[in-house]
Amino acid sequence: MSAKAVAMVREPAPGSNIAKDNWLGFIGDVQKFTGEVTFKTSLRIDGHFSGQVNSETGTLTVSAGAKLSEAVIDVAVAKINGKVEGEIKANQLVLGRTADVTGDVSAHSLVIEEGALFNGRCCNT
């Protein structure tokens, strides 16, 4: 017997305001996106991004297939499953099985899953 999972999402009433602090960020499968992103809760990157990513309290997820180049990442939590070239600073850093990281990382807690590639220097903060 199989069952289908169904997600129920309660949509806000038209015209109601959603606090900016509760927004979740998402950079989809774009050819290239360059700049600086600062967020509070969570940001997922699925495409190509070049630049700075900052969050004192949020979680950054880099999906498998995503690529960050010339990256300067400073976040509370980073979950890397794609390719990152640059610097990563995080309180908690997880390099997933499909991660490919080239550059210096600084983290209080670092997990490197089997299959992840890491080429760089590591510092415990």
C-alpha positions as CSV (number, residue, x, y, z in Angstrom):
1,M,0.0,0.0,0.0
2,S,1.4,3.4,-0.8
3,A,0.2,6.8,0.3
4,K,0.7,10.3,-1.2
5,A,2.1,13.0,1.0
6,V,0.2,16.2,0.8
7,A,1.5,19.5,2.1
8,M,-1.1,21.9,3.4
9,V,-0.2,25.6,3.3
10,R,-2.4,28.2,4.8
11,E,-2.3,31.2,2.5
12,P,-2.6,34.6,4.0
13,A,-5.8,36.5,3.3
14,P,-5.5,38.9,0.4
15,G,-4.1,42.3,1.5
16,S,-2.7,40.9,4.7
17,N,0.9,41.9,5.5
18,I,3.6,39.3,5.9
19,A,6.5,40.5,8.1
20,K,9.7,40.8,6.2
21,D,11.5,39.0,9.0
22,N,9.6,35.8,8.2
23,W,10.3,35.7,4.5
24,L,12.4,32.8,3.2
25,G,14.8,33.6,0.4
26,F,15.4,31.5,-2.7
27,I,17.7,31.9,-5.7
28,G,16.5,29.6,-8.4
29,D,18.3,28.0,-11.3
30,V,19.5,31.2,-12.9
31,Q,22.3,31.5,-15.4
32,K,24.2,33.9,-13.1
33,F,23.3,36.1,-10.2
34,T,25.9,38.5,-8.7
35,G,25.9,40.7,-5.7
36,E,25.4,40.8,-1.9
37,V,22.6,39.0,-0.1
38,T,21.7,39.5,3.6
39,F,18.9,37.5,5.1
40,K,17.5,36.6,8.6
41,T,15.9,33.2,8.5
42,S,16.9,31.0,5.5
43,L,18.2,31.2,2.0
44,R,18.4,28.4,-0.5
45,I,20.6,28.7,-3.6
46,D,19.9,26.4,-6.5
47,G,21.6,28.3,-9.3
48,H,24.9,30.2,-10.0
49,F,25.7,33.0,-7.6
50,S,28.8,35.2,-7.2
51,G,29.3,37.5,-4.2
52,Q,28.6,37.9,-0.5
53,V,26.1,36.0,1.6
54,N,25.5,37.3,5.2
55,S,23.3,36.3,8.1
56,E,23.9,36.5,11.8
57,T,21.1,34.0,12.6
58,G,20.0,32.3,9.4
59,T,20.6,29.1,7.5
60,L,22.2,29.0,4.0
61,T,21.5,25.9,1.9
62,V,23.5,25.4,-1.3
63,S,21.7,22.7,-3.3
64,A,23.4,20.0,-5.3
65,G,24.1,21.4,-8.7
66,A,24.4,25.0,-7.5
67,K,27.6,26.9,-7.9
68,L,28.9,29.8,-5.8
69,S,32.0,31.5,-7.1
70,E,34.1,34.3,-5.6
71,A,32.0,33.6,-2.5
72,V,32.3,35.3,0.8
73,I,29.9,33.6,3.1
74,D,29.3,34.6,6.7
75,V,26.3,32.9,8.2
76,A,25.1,31.1,11.4
77,V,24.5,27.8,9.7
78,A,25.7,26.6,6.2
79,K,24.6,23.4,4.6
80,I,26.6,22.9,1.4
81,N,25.6,20.3,-1.2
82,G,26.8,22.1,-4.3
83,K,30.1,23.7,-5.4
84,V,31.5,26.7,-3.5
85,E,34.7,28.5,-4.4
86,G,35.7,31.1,-1.8
87,E,35.5,31.7,1.9
88,I,33.0,30.2,4.3
89,K,32.5,31.4,7.9
90,A,29.8,29.7,9.9
91,N,29.0,28.7,13.5
92,Q,27.8,25.3,12.1
93,L,29.0,24.1,8.7
94,V,27.9,20.8,7.0
95,L,29.5,19.7,3.8
96,G,27.0,17.2,2.4
97,R,27.9,14.1,0.2
98,T,27.7,16.1,-3.0
99,A,29.6,19.2,-1.7
100,D,32.7,20.5,-3.6
101,V,34.3,23.3,-1.6
102,T,37.5,25.1,-2.6
103,G,38.7,27.8,-0.2
104,D,39.2,28.6,3.4
105,V,36.5,27.6,6.0
106,S,36.1,28.8,9.5
107,A,33.5,27.1,11.8
108,H,32.8,26.3,15.4
109,S,31.2,23.0,14.3
110,L,32.3,21.2,11.0
111,V,30.8,18.1,9.6
112,I,32.2,16.6,6.3
113,E,30.0,13.8,5.1
114,E,31.5,10.8,3.1
115,G,31.9,11.8,-0.5
116,A,32.3,15.5,0.0
117,L,35.3,17.2,-1.5
118,F,37.2,19.9,0.4
119,N,40.3,21.6,-0.8
120,G,41.5,24.4,1.4
121,R,42.3,25.5,5.0
122,C,40.1,25.0,8.0
123,C,40.1,27.0,11.2
124,N,38.0,26.2,14.3
125,T,36.4,29.4,15.7
